[in-house]
């Protein structure tokens, strides 16, 4: 089930001083905030990472857990965004090999012409994404042999006649976010509630913080400020500054985790109406399925019964041989995607991000939109803009593991 808003902090005090001063203050310790902290550290710039909860504890822990070019962008014609994602997929495989795993995803087709279209489109996807560091030799791409496809229980009694396999990278999003923070030298102010800002001459100067663990007040001063607040951006700007401009639209997607189904070895990506993809992914001894989509108004929202029902209906329509409603649901997740505000259905909006200078505070930058796959590249660009210092090591230097894990993946 969805966690309650802002879970209680852990026991134990924060040992940081009452007054802190850094070059850059980052509010929001999700994938973008943690990535920016690493980028600034690589450039030798002091920073603080502030969050009301814990690192990676908000919507960054409920992504699709894929570092991908976006196979749906091939289907919708957004080729530049897809190619950026494919380049970043390779960068993640280099810097986070122990948090990533290559997989051969199957995209099933219903009839011969659709299968031909898949093979052509997926061939281009894999051609443009040919940089695959550490690709396992045993994984095969391209047309899935009929006996292999028919041996998967998901192929029985359904509308699909075959499948095409393509490469993509799986990860563990929360661990990846924590690794980014651990790879920085940021002052970590997790579980700190922001209070009042001090401003002077059109610039933010300092922020009063309240430690949610023991009530200790702290003051954070900085020359530059970055808000990487994800779906909470609009609400925070309204509460702190009375800035009511709507910058984001929020789109939620759910994942259900079932018991593993014997014979389901490869992840499936099934095309659905409106450019959506239904993922059915075996991982961590379970079977992850998702995602539906609706527009929401907050970063913490519950899963609706109608969303579960829509997902079950999609599973039964596409994969009827599996008794989905009789499988135990071991976990549920609802992740909220911040999309840059625009008209039309959220399913048609781009996942591209915007770095927006705040109109009233000259030293404040807002990170709007974005996604897991391109977070590193976006924060590399932001750090270069803030400091004037490019950093090639960003694409190659391995991340430090927050949990001290020595080797392998879970």
C-alpha positions in Angstrom: 0.0 0.0 0.0 1.1 3.6 -0.3 3.0 5.0 2.6 1.6 7.8 4.6 2.7 11.3 3.8 6.2 12.0 5.2 6.9 9.0 7.4 8.2 9.6 10.9 12.0 10.1 11.0 14.3 7.5 12.6 15.7 7.8 16.1 19.0 9.5 16.7 20.2 13.1 16.5 21.7 15.0 13.6 25.2 16.0 14.5 25.5 19.0 12.2 26.1 22.5 13.6 23.3 25.0 14.2 24.5 27.3 11.5 25.7 26.0 8.1 27.1 27.7 5.0 27.6 26.3 1.5 27.9 27.4 -2.0 24.8 25.6 -3.3 21.7 24.5 -1.3 19.6 21.8 -2.9 16.1 21.3 -1.7 14.8 17.8 -2.5 16.8 14.6 -2.1 15.2 12.6 -4.9 17.0 11.4 -8.0 17.7 15.0 -9.3 18.8 16.5 -6.0 21.1 13.6 -5.2 22.5 13.6 -8.7 23.2 17.4 -8.5 25.0 16.9 -5.1 27.3 14.4 -6.8 27.9 16.7 -9.8 28.8 19.6 -7.5 31.2 17.4 -5.5 32.9 16.2 -8.6 33.6 19.9 -9.4 34.8 20.7 -5.8 31.8 22.9 -4.9 30.3 22.7 -1.4 26.6 21.9 -1.2 23.8 20.9 1.2 21.1 18.3 0.4 17.8 19.1 2.2 14.7 16.9 2.4 11.7 16.7 4.7 11.9 12.9 4.4 14.8 10.6 3.6 17.0 10.4 0.5 15.1 8.7 -2.2 12.0 8.4 0.1 9.5 10.2 -2.1 8.4 9.5 -5.7 12.0 8.5 -6.7 11.4 5.1 -5.1 8.3 4.4 -7.2 9.5 4.8 -10.7 9.3 2.0 -13.3 12.8 1.0 -12.1 14.0 1.1 -15.7 16.9 3.1 -17.1 15.8 3.1 -20.7 15.7 5.0 -24.0 11.9 4.8 -23.9 10.5 2.3 -26.3 7.3 4.2 -26.3 9.1 7.2 -27.8 9.9 5.1 -30.8 6.2 4.4 -31.1 5.2 8.1 -30.7 8.0 9.5 -32.9 9.9 11.4 -30.1 13.3 10.2 -31.5 15.5 12.9 -29.9 14.3 12.1 -26.4 14.7 8.4 -27.0 18.3 8.8 -28.2 19.2 10.9 -25.2 17.8 8.2 -23.0 19.8 5.5 -24.8 23.0 7.5 -24.3 22.3 7.9 -20.7 21.4 4.2 -20.3 25.0 3.5 -21.3 26.3 6.0 -18.8 24.4 4.4 -15.9 25.7 1.0 -16.9 29.3 2.4 -16.5 28.9 4.4 -13.3 26.4 2.1 -11.5 27.1 -1.5 -12.7 26.2 -3.0 -9.3 22.8 -1.3 -9.3 21.9 -2.2 -12.9 21.0 -5.3 -14.8 20.6 -5.7 -18.6 17.6 -7.5 -19.7 16.1 -8.7 -23.0 12.5 -7.3 -23.0 9.9 -9.0 -25.1 7.4 -6.9 -27.0 4.6 -9.3 -28.2 2.7 -8.8 -31.4 -0.9 -9.7 -32.4 -0.5 -10.3 -36.1 2.2 -10.6 -38.8 2.3 -6.9 -39.9 2.6 -5.7 -36.3 5.4 -8.1 -35.8 7.2 -6.8 -38.8 6.7 -3.2 -37.6 8.1 -4.2 -34.2 11.2 -5.8 -35.7 11.9 -2.7 -37.8 11.3 -0.2 -35.0 13.0 -2.3 -32.3 15.9 -2.9 -34.7 16.4 0.9 -34.9 16.1 1.2 -31.1 18.8 -1.4 -30.6 20.9 0.1 -33.3 20.9 3.6 -31.8 21.4 2.0 -28.4 24.3 -0.2 -29.4 26.5 1.1 -26.6 25.6 -1.5 -24.0 28.5 -1.9 -21.5 28.4 -5.3 -19.8 25.7 -6.8 -22.0 25.4 -10.5 -21.1 26.3 -12.8 -24.0 23.5 -15.2 -23.1 20.7 -12.7 -23.7 19.3 -12.6 -27.3 17.6 -9.7 -29.1 15.5 -9.7 -32.2 12.8 -12.3 -33.2 11.9 -14.6 -30.3 11.8 -18.2 -31.7 8.3 -19.6 -31.7 9.0 -22.6 -29.3 10.6 -20.2 -26.8 7.7 -17.8 -27.0 5.1 -20.6 -26.7 6.9 -22.0 -23.6 6.1 -18.8 -21.7 2.7 -19.1 -19.9 1.8 -15.6 -20.8 1.6 -16.5 -24.5 -1.2 -19.1 -24.0 -4.9 -18.3 -24.9 -4.1 -14.7 -25.6 -4.0 -12.4 -28.6 -0.3 -12.6 -29.2 1.4 -14.7 -31.9 5.0 -13.9 -31.3 7.5 -11.4 -29.8 10.6 -9.3 -30.6 13.3 -8.9 -27.9 15.1 -5.6 -27.3 17.7 -4.5 -24.7 17.0 -2.3 -21.7 18.5 -1.7 -18.3 16.8 -2.5 -15.0 17.8 -0.8 -11.7 16.7 -0.4 -8.1 15.7 3.3 -8.0 15.9 4.0 -4.3 19.3 2.4 -3.9 20.5 4.3 -7.0 19.3 7.6 -5.5 21.1 6.8 -2.2 24.3 5.9 -4.0 24.3 9.3 -5.8 24.0 11.1 -2.4 26.7 8.8 -0.9 28.9 9.7 -3.8 28.8 13.4 -2.8 30.2 15.4 0.1 27.0 17.2 0.6 25.9 18.2 4.1 22.9 15.9 4.4 19.9 17.5 6.1 17.4 14.8 5.7 14.3 14.8 7.9 14.5 18.6 8.1 11.3 20.8 7.7 11.9 24.0 5.8 10.7 27.1 7.5 11.2 30.8 6.6 13.6 32.1 4.0 15.6 35.3 4.4 16.0 37.3 1.2 17.9 40.4 0.2 18.0 42.4 -3.0 16.0 39.8 -5.0 18.2 36.9 -3.8 17.6 34.1 -1.3 20.1 34.3 1.5 19.3 31.7 4.1 16.7 29.2 5.3 15.4 28.3 8.7 15.2 24.5 9.2 13.5 22.4 11.9 15.0 18.9 12.6 12.1 16.5 12.6 14.1 14.1 14.8 14.5 16.2 17.9 13.2 19.6 17.1 16.7 21.3 16.7 16.6 24.5 14.7 19.2 25.1 12.1 20.1 27.9 9.7 21.4 27.2 6.2 23.0 29.9 4.2 24.0 29.6 0.5 24.9 31.7 -2.6 22.9 29.6 -5.0 19.7 27.6 -4.5 18.2 24.7 -6.5 14.7 23.4 -5.8 14.4 19.7 -7.1 11.1 19.0 -5.3 9.5 16.9 -8.0 5.7 16.8 -7.6 5.8 19.0 -4.6 7.2 22.0 -6.4 4.0 24.0 -7.1 2.8 23.5 -3.5 6.1 24.5 -1.9 6.4 27.7 -4.0 2.9 28.7 -3.1 3.4 28.0 0.6 6.8 29.7 0.8 6.5 32.6 -1.5 2.9 32.9 -2.5 3.9 31.9 -6.0 0.7 30.3 -7.4 1.8 29.8 -11.0 1.0 26.2 -12.1 4.3 24.8 -13.5 3.6 21.1 -13.4 0.9 18.5 -14.1 1.1 15.3 -12.1 0.5 11.9 -13.6 0.3 8.8 -11.4 1.2 5.3 -12.3 0.7 2.2 -10.2 2.7 -1.1 -9.9 1.4 -4.3 -8.3 3.8 -7.0 -7.2 2.5 -10.6 -7.4 4.0 -13.9 -6.5 6.3 -15.2 -9.2 4.7 -17.2 -12.0 6.8 -20.3 -13.1 8.0 -20.0 -16.7 7.8 -16.2 -16.8 11.5 -15.5 -17.2 11.7 -12.5 -19.5 10.1 -9.1 -18.9 7.3 -8.2 -21.3 6.4 -4.8 -22.6 2.9 -4.8 -24.2 1.6 -1.9 -26.4 -1.6 -0.4 -25.2 -3.8 2.4 -26.5 -2.7 6.1 -26.2 1.0 5.2 -26.4 1.1 3.5 -23.0 3.1 0.3 -22.2 2.0 -2.5 -19.9 5.1 -3.9 -18.2 5.1 -7.5 -16.8 8.5 -7.9 -15.2 9.9 -10.8 -13.2 12.3 -9.4 -10.6 13.5 -10.0 -7.0 11.5 -13.3 -6.8 8.2 -11.5 -7.7 6.3 -10.4 -10.8 5.9 -6.6 -11.2 3.1 -5.3 -13.3 2.1 -1.7 -14.2 1.1 0.9 -15.1 -2.1 2.8 -15.4 -2.3 6.6 -15.5 -4.4 9.4 -14.1 -3.8 13.0 -13.3 -3.5 13.8 -9.6 -2.9 17.0 -7.5 -0.3 15.9 -5.0 2.8 13.8 -4.6 1.1 11.6 -2.0 -2.1 10.0 -3.3 -3.6 6.6 -2.6 -4.3 4.0 -5.2 -7.9 4.0 -6.3 -10.0 0.8 -6.7 -10.7 1.8 -10.2 -7.0 1.8 -11.0 -6.5 -1.7 -9.7 -9.5 -2.8 -11.6 -8.3 -1.2 -14.9 -4.9 -2.9 -14.5 -6.5 -6.3 -13.7 -8.7 -6.0 -16.8 -5.7 -5.1 -19.0 -3.9 -8.2 -17.7 -6.8 -10.4 -18.3 -7.4 -9.1 -21.8 -3.8 -9.5 -22.8 -2.6 -12.4 -20.7 -5.7 -14.5 -20.0 -3.9 -17.8 -19.2 -2.8 -16.5 -15.8 -5.4 -16.3 -13.0 -4.4 -12.8 -12.0 -7.1 -12.2 -9.4 -6.1 -15.4 -7.5 -2.5 -14.4 -7.3 -1.5 -12.8 -3.9 -0.6 -9.1 -4.3 2.5 -8.8 -2.2 3.0 -5.0 -2.6 1.5 -2.0 -4.2 3.2 1.3 -5.3 1.9 4.5 -6.7 4.5 6.8 -8.2 3.8 10.4 -9.3 5.5 11.8 -12.4 5.9 15.6 -12.6 5.2 16.7 -16.1 5.8 20.2 -17.3 2.4 21.9 -17.5 0.7 21.9 -20.9 -2.7 21.1 -22.3 -4.1 17.8 -23.4 -4.0 14.4 -21.7 -1.0 13.6 -19.5 -0.4 10.4 -21.5 0.6 12.7 -24.4 2.9 15.0 -22.5 6.7 14.8 -22.9 8.9 13.6 -20.0 11.5 16.2 -20.9 12.7 18.4 -18.1 13.1 22.2 -17.8 15.6 24.2 -15.7 13.8 27.4 -14.9 15.3 30.5 -13.3 12.8 31.8 -10.7 11.4 35.1 -11.9 11.9 36.9 -8.6 15.0 35.3 -7.0 18.0 35.6 -9.3 19.9 32.9 -7.4 17.2 30.2 -7.5 16.8 27.5 -10.2 13.8 25.2 -10.4 14.1 21.6 -11.7 10.8 20.9 -13.4 9.7 17.5 -14.8 12.4 15.0 -15.8 12.8 11.2 -15.3 15.1 8.7 -13.7 17.0 7.8 -16.9 18.1 11.4 -17.8 18.6 12.8 -14.3 22.4 12.5 -14.4 22.7 14.3 -17.7 20.3 17.1 -16.6 22.1 17.7 -13.4 25.5 17.5 -15.2 24.2 20.4 -17.4 22.9 22.3 -14.4 26.1 21.9 -12.4 28.1 23.1 -15.4 25.9 26.1 -15.7 26.2 27.0 -12.0 30.0 26.6 -11.9 31.2 27.1 -15.4 33.1 23.8 -15.1 32.3 20.8 -17.3 33.2 17.4 -15.8 33.7 14.4 -18.1 34.2 12.1 -15.0 30.4 12.4 -14.4 29.9 9.8 -17.1 32.6 7.4 -16.0 33.4 7.6 -12.3 31.7 4.7 -10.4 29.2 5.6 -7.7 30.0 4.9 -4.1 27.5 2.4 -2.6 25.5 3.8 0.3 25.2 0.4 2.0 28.8 -0.7 1.5 27.8 -3.5 -0.8 31.0 -5.0 -2.2 29.9 -6.7 -5.4 27.1 -8.2 -7.3 23.5 -7.1 -7.4 20.5 -8.2 -5.4 
